[in-house]
Amino acid sequence: MIKYFATAILALVFFSCSSNKGLVKENGTSNATSVNPIERGDYALNHFINGSVAEAKGDYETAITEYNAALSKDTNSAIYYALAKNYYMLDKIPQALFNAKRSIDLKNSKMEYYELLADIFNFAKQNDSAAVIYEKIINMDSTNYSAYYKLARLYEISKPLKAIEIYNKLTGYIGPDWSILMRVGELYEKLGDNDSAANSVVKLLTIDPNNTALKKLLSEIYEKGKKYNQALEIINDILETSPDDLDAHERKAQLYIIQNKWEEASREYDILLKQPDIPFESKLRIGASYFAKSLSDSSLYPIVKNFFTKLDKDTSTVQLKIYLGALSLLLKDDESSEKDLISASEMTDHNSQNWLQVGGLLFDSKKYKETARLIKFAVAIYPEDFAVNFIVGLSLAQTENHTEARVYLKKATELSPNDVNALSAYGYTLNQLKDYDNAVKYLNKALTLKPGDINLLGTMGLIYNTQEKWVECDSVYEKALKIDSTNALVNNNFAYALSERGLQLERAMNMVNIALKADSSNSSYLDTKGWIFYKLKQYEKAKDYIQRAISAGGESATTLEHLGDAKFMIGEKRSAVELWQKAFNLDTTNNNLKNKIEKGEI
């Protein structure tokens, strides 16, 4: 009841200045004669009090009804504010915004009216409008620290430097604050200003000097800034008080590896391995994480293998043997690899995921040969496993071993007939093996399951072009471009298909330019542009672009033949024949090349 009496007193204060004034119409004329001033004041006040009581009880709908009744007799800014607040509580944002704006349009608007309007703008994601109001609040009251904080939060995404400026100003007023310093540190880190980020964390440590998580964060920031000695100092400080901190030892080993200090890194690993309280699963996780890192730095292979070898002496598992086998493959130690992978195969294990986990890491790192060799052991154990067959087939296809890939990919499509990835991979391999009819069959099935797939349509276009089925070729390319008119590969391939026939050469040039805009150093795209120039009889430009294609992607039978053709047309006949011969050596099935070499001309 005390709360309700307080609300009523507040209402009296709001209405005391306006209860004896007439209502004003939009045209400026007085409407005071239609309602008795005292009666009007009592009516509005009573409804405002009723609204305040309902609001205090959480009955916002009733409060809105009462406030609107009060508003019908007195357009007081307090009523608009109250309405805005209650609409806001009900997530009725348009109504809340309307009333909040009206509350500050009238005279005698209070600070809290502006604060409510800014908060509603903020909630409605109208960040620019919210920022304008928060700026006004700060101009009205430079000690409104909440407005500083909210304004900085708004600027974090669009104006991070401005946000930092505001946070620093706020820190100057209120002193070091944990949440503010954390946000400033994160912003500096996102901006790549590691020194400033580190300074923010150092300030945080003055508030909480024993916070291990903060120290680790500071070490990470120093590492990103390549201040490895300072990062090590922080980690050593942690280990002095917490010598069994597993994560700190890992970080220390990583810092040594970055600096090529292999012996020091190995010592840290040995510490981890010798800890009896660290479970085997944790040690395996450490090894797995560094195996993944080693795939981007081959110099780590021996260290990671040494780690797994020591771990294997204490506890031998399928996972360990698979990792050891994979590392031996990467180190070109075929004998050790086979020994470990055979051991893994002989261990009782009904879960192919152990193999797929390691194989997946190899595949994602584009170690396709190693992936195929590793997972072939798994195929012998799990011949009816879809994923095992699929990853072997895909890996072999990536190494251009399509004859062998065909076996595994066909099996994958049999095991999972509706898997789009398997169908498209199998169709691609069949295309490479020049089994065009079956390639189209499987790709069409994939398209049935995933209509409008750009990659599938692009592959279909290539096949139809090879088969010289021009109508079908152009049709699928046109369909693909309707779906994505900027797709670089489709634009390039369609442009090349048209140029081969000498058709729509201006359009073909526009399409290859779209492709080159996406990837200006792509060898295939450069060759296509050169070939279009060739068809336009601009042979010097053709020669230039084809030479650039060879520089970017190396020699191929196609690019060498194209360069030979361009050189022949500008009179460099001897060089042309030499290039044709080099091209034929790479593709001895090309009878067109053979004829040009024998004739010495096109």
C-alpha positions in Angstrom: 0.0 0.0 0.0 2.9 2.3 0.7 3.9 1.9 -3.0 0.5 2.8 -4.2 0.3 5.9 -2.0 3.7 7.0 -3.3 2.4 6.5 -6.9 -0.7 8.6 -6.1 1.5 11.4 -4.6 3.7 11.3 -7.7 0.5 11.6 -9.8 -0.6 14.7 -7.8 2.8 16.3 -8.5 2.5 15.6 -12.3 -1.0 17.0 -12.5 -0.8 20.0 -10.1 0.6 22.3 -12.7 -2.0 21.5 -15.4 -5.3 20.7 -13.5 -6.6 24.3 -13.9 -5.6 24.8 -17.6 -7.8 24.2 -20.6 -7.1 21.5 -23.2 -5.7 22.9 -26.4 -6.8 21.6 -29.8 -4.5 21.2 -32.8 -5.8 24.5 -34.3 -4.7 26.3 -31.1 -8.2 27.1 -29.9 -9.3 26.5 -26.3 -11.7 23.6 -25.4 -11.9 24.7 -21.7 -15.7 25.4 -21.9 -16.6 21.8 -22.7 -15.3 20.3 -19.5 -15.1 21.8 -16.0 -11.4 22.3 -15.2 -11.6 20.9 -11.7 -13.7 18.0 -12.9 -11.3 17.4 -15.8 -8.3 17.4 -13.4 -10.0 15.0 -11.0 -11.0 12.6 -13.8 -7.5 12.5 -15.3 -5.9 12.2 -11.9 -8.1 9.4 -10.7 -7.5 7.4 -13.9 -3.8 8.0 -13.6 -3.7 6.8 -10.0 -5.7 3.7 -11.0 -3.3 3.1 -13.9 -0.3 3.4 -11.5 -1.8 0.9 -9.1 -2.5 -1.6 -11.9 1.1 -1.1 -13.2 2.5 -1.7 -9.7 0.6 -5.0 -9.7 2.0 -6.0 -13.2 -1.4 -5.6 -14.9 -0.1 -3.6 -17.8 -3.2 -3.9 -20.0 -5.4 -2.4 -17.3 -2.8 0.3 -16.7 -2.8 1.2 -20.4 -6.6 1.5 -20.4 -6.5 3.8 -17.3 -3.7 5.9 -18.7 -5.5 6.3 -22.0 -8.6 7.5 -20.1 -6.5 10.0 -18.2 -4.9 11.1 -21.5 -8.4 11.8 -23.0 -8.7 14.6 -20.5 -5.2 15.9 -20.1 -2.2 15.6 -22.5 0.4 15.4 -19.8 3.9 14.2 -20.6 3.8 12.0 -17.5 0.8 10.1 -19.0 2.7 9.6 -22.3 5.7 8.4 -20.4 3.6 6.0 -18.3 1.9 4.6 -21.5 5.3 4.2 -23.2 6.6 2.3 -20.2 3.6 -0.1 -20.1 3.5 -0.7 -23.9 7.3 -1.4 -23.6 6.6 -4.0 -20.9 4.2 -5.7 -23.2 6.7 -5.6 -26.2 4.3 -3.4 -28.1 7.2 -1.4 -29.6 5.4 0.9 -32.1 3.0 2.1 -29.5 5.8 2.4 -26.9 7.9 4.5 -29.3 4.9 6.8 -30.2 4.2 7.6 -26.6 7.8 7.9 -25.6 8.4 10.5 -28.4 5.3 12.4 -27.3 6.5 12.4 -23.7 9.7 14.4 -24.7 7.9 16.6 -27.2 6.1 18.3 -24.4 7.7 20.8 -22.0 9.0 19.8 -18.6 10.3 16.4 -20.0 12.4 14.6 -17.4 15.6 12.7 -17.8 13.9 9.3 -17.3 11.7 10.1 -20.3 14.7 10.4 -22.6 16.2 7.3 -21.0 13.1 5.3 -21.8 13.0 6.5 -25.4 16.6 5.6 -25.9 16.1 2.1 -24.4 13.1 1.5 -26.6 15.1 2.5 -29.7 17.8 0.2 -28.5 15.4 -2.7 -28.1 13.9 -2.1 -31.5 17.5 -2.2 -33.1 17.2 1.4 -34.2 20.7 2.0 -33.1 21.3 5.3 -34.8 18.2 6.8 -33.2 19.1 5.3 -29.8 22.7 6.8 -30.1 21.3 10.3 -30.7 19.2 10.1 -27.6 22.0 8.7 -25.4 24.2 11.6 -26.7 21.6 14.1 -25.7 21.2 12.5 -22.2 25.0 12.8 -21.7 24.8 16.5 -22.8 22.0 17.0 -20.3 23.9 15.2 -17.5 27.6 14.4 -17.9 27.5 12.2 -14.8 24.9 9.8 -16.3 27.3 6.8 -16.5 24.6 4.4 -17.6 24.1 6.4 -20.7 27.9 6.3 -21.5 27.9 2.5 -21.1 24.8 2.0 -23.3 26.1 4.3 -26.0 29.5 2.5 -26.1 27.7 -0.8 -26.4 25.8 0.6 -29.4 29.0 1.7 -31.1 30.9 -1.5 -30.5 29.9 -3.0 -33.9 29.7 0.2 -36.1 32.3 2.4 -34.5 34.6 0.3 -32.3 37.2 3.1 -31.8 34.4 5.5 -30.7 33.2 2.8 -28.3 36.7 2.5 -26.8 36.9 6.3 -26.5 33.6 6.3 -24.5 34.6 3.4 -22.3 37.9 5.0 -21.5 36.1 8.3 -20.6 33.8 6.3 -18.4 36.7 4.6 -16.7 38.2 8.0 -16.0 35.0 8.9 -14.2 34.4 5.7 -12.2 37.8 4.2 -12.0 38.8 0.6 -13.2 35.7 -1.5 -13.8 35.9 -5.2 -14.6 33.1 -5.3 -17.3 34.3 -2.2 -19.0 38.0 -3.2 -19.2 37.0 -6.6 -20.5 35.0 -5.0 -23.3 37.8 -2.6 -24.2 40.2 -5.5 -24.3 38.0 -7.5 -26.6 37.5 -4.5 -28.9 41.2 -3.9 -29.2 41.8 -7.6 -29.9 39.2 -7.6 -32.7 40.9 -4.5 -34.1 44.2 -6.3 -34.1 45.7 -3.8 -31.6 47.3 -6.5 -29.4 49.4 -4.0 -27.3 46.3 -2.0 -26.2 44.4 -5.3 -25.6 47.2 -6.5 -23.4 47.2 -3.2 -21.5 43.4 -3.6 -20.8 44.1 -7.1 -19.3 47.0 -5.8 -17.2 44.6 -3.2 -15.7 42.1 -6.1 -15.0 44.9 -7.9 -13.2 45.4 -4.9 -10.9 41.8 -5.5 -9.8 42.2 -9.3 -9.5 45.9 -10.2 -9.5 45.4 -13.9 -8.9 42.9 -14.6 -11.7 44.4 -17.5 -13.7 42.0 -17.2 -16.6 43.0 -13.5 -17.0 46.7 -14.5 -17.0 46.1 -17.1 -19.7 44.1 -14.5 -21.8 47.1 -12.1 -21.5 49.5 -14.9 -22.5 47.3 -15.5 -25.6 47.3 -11.8 -26.5 51.1 -11.7 -26.2 51.3 -14.8 -28.4 49.2 -13.1 -31.1 51.5 -10.1 -30.9 54.5 -12.4 -31.2 55.8 -11.4 -27.8 56.6 -15.0 -26.9 59.0 -14.3 -24.0 56.3 -12.2 -22.3 53.8 -14.9 -22.9 56.1 -17.5 -21.4 56.7 -15.3 -18.3 52.9 -15.2 -17.7 52.6 -19.0 -18.1 55.6 -19.6 -15.8 54.0 -17.4 -13.2 50.9 -19.6 -13.4 52.9 -22.8 -13.0 54.7 -21.5 -10.0 51.5 -21.5 -8.0 49.7 -24.2 -10.0 52.4 -26.7 -11.2 49.7 -29.3 -12.1 47.8 -26.9 -14.4 47.4 -29.1 -17.5 46.3 -26.3 -19.8 49.3 -24.1 -18.8 51.7 -26.9 -19.7 50.0 -27.3 -23.1 50.2 -23.5 -23.7 53.9 -23.6 -22.7 54.6 -26.4 -25.1 52.8 -24.6 -27.9 54.9 -21.4 -27.3 58.1 -23.5 -27.5 56.9 -25.1 -30.8 56.2 -21.6 -32.3 59.8 -20.7 -31.5 61.1 -24.0 -32.9 62.3 -25.0 -29.5 61.6 -28.7 -29.9 63.5 -30.0 -26.9 61.8 -27.6 -24.5 58.4 -28.6 -26.0 59.1 -32.3 -25.6 60.0 -31.7 -22.0 56.6 -30.2 -21.4 54.9 -33.1 -23.1 56.9 -35.5 -20.9 55.6 -33.7 -17.9 52.0 -34.2 -19.1 52.6 -37.8 -19.9 54.1 -38.6 -16.5 51.3 -37.0 -14.5 49.4 -40.0 -12.9 46.4 -37.8 -12.1 45.8 -36.9 -15.7 43.4 -39.4 -17.3 44.4 -41.2 -20.5 41.5 -39.5 -22.4 43.0 -36.1 -21.6 46.4 -37.1 -22.8 44.9 -38.5 -26.0 43.0 -35.2 -26.5 46.2 -33.3 -26.2 47.9 -35.5 -28.8 44.9 -35.2 -31.1 44.9 -31.4 -30.9 48.6 -31.3 -31.8 48.1 -33.9 -34.6 45.6 -31.5 -36.1 48.0 -28.5 -35.8 50.9 -30.6 -37.3 48.9 -31.0 -40.5 49.7 -27.4 -41.4 53.3 -27.6 -40.2 55.1 -30.8 -41.3 58.1 -30.0 -39.0 55.8 -31.0 -36.1 55.3 -34.6 -37.3 58.3 -36.1 -35.4 57.4 -34.4 -32.1 53.7 -35.4 -32.3 54.7 -39.0 -33.2 57.1 -39.1 -30.3 54.2 -38.0 -28.0 51.9 -40.8 -29.3 54.8 -43.4 -29.1 55.4 -42.6 -25.4 51.7 -42.7 -24.7 51.3 -46.0 -26.6 53.9 -47.7 -24.3 51.6 -47.2 -21.3 48.2 -47.7 -22.9 47.7 -49.1 -26.4 44.4 -48.5 -28.1 42.8 -48.5 -31.5 42.9 -44.7 -31.6 46.6 -44.5 -30.7 47.5 -47.0 -33.4 45.5 -45.1 -36.0 47.2 -41.8 -35.1 50.7 -43.5 -35.2 49.9 -45.1 -38.5 48.8 -41.7 -40.0 51.9 -40.0 -38.7 54.1 -42.7 -40.3 52.3 -42.1 -43.6 53.0 -38.4 -43.4 56.6 -39.2 -42.6 56.8 -41.5 -45.6 57.6 -44.5 -43.2 55.5 -47.1 -45.0 56.8 -50.0 -42.9 55.9 -48.5 -39.6 52.6 -47.2 -40.9 51.5 -50.6 -42.1 52.6 -52.2 -38.8 50.5 -49.8 -36.7 47.5 -49.8 -39.0 47.4 -53.6 -39.1 47.6 -53.6 -35.3 44.7 -51.2 -35.2 42.7 -53.4 -37.6 43.2 -56.4 -35.4 42.0 -54.8 -32.2 38.3 -55.4 -31.4 36.5 -52.2 -32.3 33.0 -51.9 -33.7 33.2 -48.1 -34.3 34.4 -46.7 -37.6 34.5 -43.2 -36.2 38.0 -43.7 -34.8 39.2 -44.2 -38.4 37.0 -41.5 -39.8 38.1 -38.9 -37.3 41.7 -39.2 -38.2 40.9 -39.6 -41.9 38.7 -36.6 -41.8 41.5 -34.5 -40.5 43.8 -35.7 -43.2 41.2 -35.1 -45.9 40.4 -31.6 -44.7 44.1 -30.8 -44.9 44.1 -32.0 -48.5 46.3 -35.0 -47.6 44.3 -37.1 -50.1 46.8 -39.9 -50.7 47.4 -40.4 -47.0 43.6 -40.3 -46.4 42.9 -43.0 -49.0 45.7 -45.3 -47.7 44.6 -44.9 -44.1 40.8 -45.5 -44.7 41.4 -48.5 -47.0 42.3 -50.4 -43.8 38.9 -49.3 -42.4 37.1 -50.6 -45.6 38.4 -54.1 -44.8 36.9 -53.9 -41.4 33.7 -52.0 -42.3 32.9 -52.9 -45.9 29.3 -51.9 -45.6 30.0 -48.5 -44.0 28.9 -45.7 -46.3 31.2 -43.0 -44.9 34.2 -45.2 -45.1 33.6 -46.1 -48.7 32.7 -42.5 -49.6 35.8 -40.9 -48.1 38.1 -43.4 -49.8 36.5 -42.8 -53.1 36.5 -39.1 -52.8 40.2 -39.1 -51.8 41.1 -41.2 -54.8 39.1 -38.9 -57.1 41.0 -35.9 -55.7 44.3 -37.6 -56.7 42.9 -38.2 -60.2 42.8 -41.9 -59.6 39.3 -42.2 -61.0 39.5 -45.9 -62.0 40.0 -47.0 -58.4 37.7 -44.2 -57.0 34.9 -45.6 -59.1 34.7 -48.8 -57.1 34.3 -47.1 -53.7 32.0 -44.4 -54.9 29.7 -46.9 -56.6 29.6 -48.8 -53.3 28.7 -45.6 -51.5 25.8 -44.8 -53.8 24.5 -48.4 -53.3 24.7 -48.0 -49.5 23.1 -44.6 -49.5 21.2 -44.2 -52.8 19.8 -40.8 -51.9 23.0 -39.1 -50.7 23.5 -36.1 -53.0 27.3 -35.8 -52.3 27.9 -39.5 -53.2 25.8 -39.3 -56.3 27.5 -36.1 -57.5 31.0 -37.4 -56.7 30.3 -40.7 -58.5 28.9 -38.8 -61.5 32.0 -36.6 -61.6 34.3 -39.6 -61.6 32.3 -41.3 -64.3 32.6 -38.1 -66.4 36.4 -38.2 -65.9 36.4 -41.8 -67.1 34.4 -40.7 -70.2 31.4 -42.8 -69.2 29.2 -39.8 -70.0 25.8 -41.5 -70.2 26.1 -43.0 -66.7 27.6 -39.8 -65.4 24.5 -37.9 -66.6 22.3 -40.6 -65.1 23.7 -40.2 -61.6 24.0 -36.4 -61.8 20.3 -36.2 -62.8 19.4 -38.3 -59.8 21.3 -35.9 -57.6 19.5 -33.0 -59.2 16.2 -34.6 -58.6 17.1 -34.7 -54.9 18.6 -31.2 -54.9 17.1 -29.2 -57.8 19.0 -26.0 -58.7 22.3 -27.1 -57.3 24.9 -24.9 -59.1 27.8 -27.3 -58.9 25.7 -30.2 -60.3 24.4 -28.0 -63.1 27.9 -26.9 -63.9 29.2 -30.5 -64.1 26.3 -31.4 -66.3 27.2 -28.5 -68.6 30.8 -29.8 -68.9 29.6 -33.3 -69.8 27.1 -32.1 -72.4 29.8 -29.9 -73.9 32.2 -32.8 -74.1 29.4 -34.9 -75.8 28.8 -32.0 -78.2 25.1 -31.9 -77.0 25.0 -28.1 -77.5 21.3 -27.6 -76.8 21.5 -29.5 -73.4 24.8 -27.8 -72.6 23.5 -24.3 -73.1 20.3 -25.1 -71.4 21.8 -26.2 -68.1 24.3 -23.3 -68.1 21.5 -20.8 -68.6 19.5 -22.4 -65.8 22.6 -22.2 -63.5 23.1 -18.5 -64.3 19.5 -17.7 -63.6 20.1 -19.1 -60.1 23.4 -17.3 -59.6 24.5 -14.9 -62.3 27.8 -14.2 -60.6 29.0 -17.8 -60.1 32.6 -17.7 -61.3 33.0 -21.3 -62.4 29.7 -21.4 -64.3 30.5 -18.1 -66.1 33.9 -19.4 -67.1 32.8 -22.8 -68.3 29.9 -21.4 -70.3 32.1 -18.8 -71.8 34.6 -21.4 -72.9 31.9 -23.6 -74.3 30.6 -20.8 -76.4 34.1 -19.7 -77.5 34.9 -23.3 -78.7 32.0 -22.9 -81.1 32.8 -19.3 -81.9 29.4 -18.2 -80.6 28.3 -15.1 -78.7 31.9 -14.0 -78.2 31.1 -10.6 -76.7 28.8 -12.3 -74.1 31.5 -14.9 -73.5 34.0 -12.2 -72.8 31.6 -10.5 -70.3 31.1 -13.9 -68.5 34.9 -14.7 -68.3 35.4 -11.1 -66.9 32.9 -11.9 -64.2 34.9 -15.0 -63.4 38.2 -13.2 -63.3 36.8 -10.5 -61.1 36.2 -13.2 -58.5 39.6 -14.8 -59.0 42.0 -12.8 -61.1 44.9 -15.4 -60.9 42.9 -18.5 -61.9 44.7 -20.3 -64.6 41.5 -21.7 -66.2 39.8 -18.3 -66.3 42.9 -16.7 -67.9 43.1 -19.4 -70.5 39.4 -18.9 -71.4 39.9 -15.2 -71.9 42.9 -15.9 -74.1 41.0 -18.4 -76.1 38.1 -15.9 -76.6 40.7 -13.3 -77.9 41.9 -16.1 -80.2 38.4 -16.6 -81.6 38.1 -12.8 -82.0 41.4 -13.0 -84.0 43.2 -10.8 -81.5 46.2 -13.2 -81.4 48.7 -11.0 -79.5 46.2 -10.6 -76.6 45.4 -14.3 -76.8 49.1 -15.1 -76.5 49.4 -12.8 -73.5 46.5 -14.2 -71.5 47.4 -17.9 -72.3 51.0 -17.2 -71.1 49.6 -15.7 -68.0 47.5 -18.8 -67.5 50.5 -21.0 -67.7 52.5 -18.8 -65.3 49.6 -19.0 -62.8 48.7 -22.7 -63.0 51.6 -24.5 -64.8 51.6 -26.3 -68.1 48.7 -28.5 -69.3 48.0 -30.1 -72.6 45.1 -27.6 -73.2 47.1 -24.4 -72.4 50.1 -25.5 -74.3 48.0 -26.3 -77.4 46.2 -22.9 -77.1 49.5 -21.1 -76.8 50.9 -23.0 -79.8 47.8 -22.0 -81.8 48.1 -18.3 -80.9 51.9 -18.3 -81.8 51.2 -20.0 -85.1 48.7 -17.3 -86.0 51.3 -14.5 -85.4 54.0 -16.2 -87.4 56.0 -18.0 -84.6 55.5 -21.4 -86.4 58.6 -23.3 -85.1 57.7 -22.3 -81.5 54.1 -23.4 -82.2 55.1 -26.9 -83.3 57.3 -27.3 -80.2 54.4 -26.3 -77.9 52.1 -28.8 -79.7 54.6 -31.5 -79.2 54.9 -30.8 -75.5 51.1 -30.8 -75.3 50.9 -34.1 -77.1 53.4 -35.6 -74.7 50.9 -34.8 -71.9 47.9 -36.1 -73.8 48.7 -38.7 -76.4 45.0 -39.4 -77.1 44.6 -36.0 -78.7 44.4 -36.7 -82.5 43.9 -33.1 -83.4 47.3 -32.3 -81.8 48.9 -35.2 -83.7 47.6 -33.9 -87.0 48.9 -30.3 -86.3 52.3 -31.7 -85.5 52.5 -33.8 -88.6 51.3 -31.0 -90.9 53.2 -28.3 -89.1 50.1 -26.0 -89.3 46.6 -25.6 -88.0 
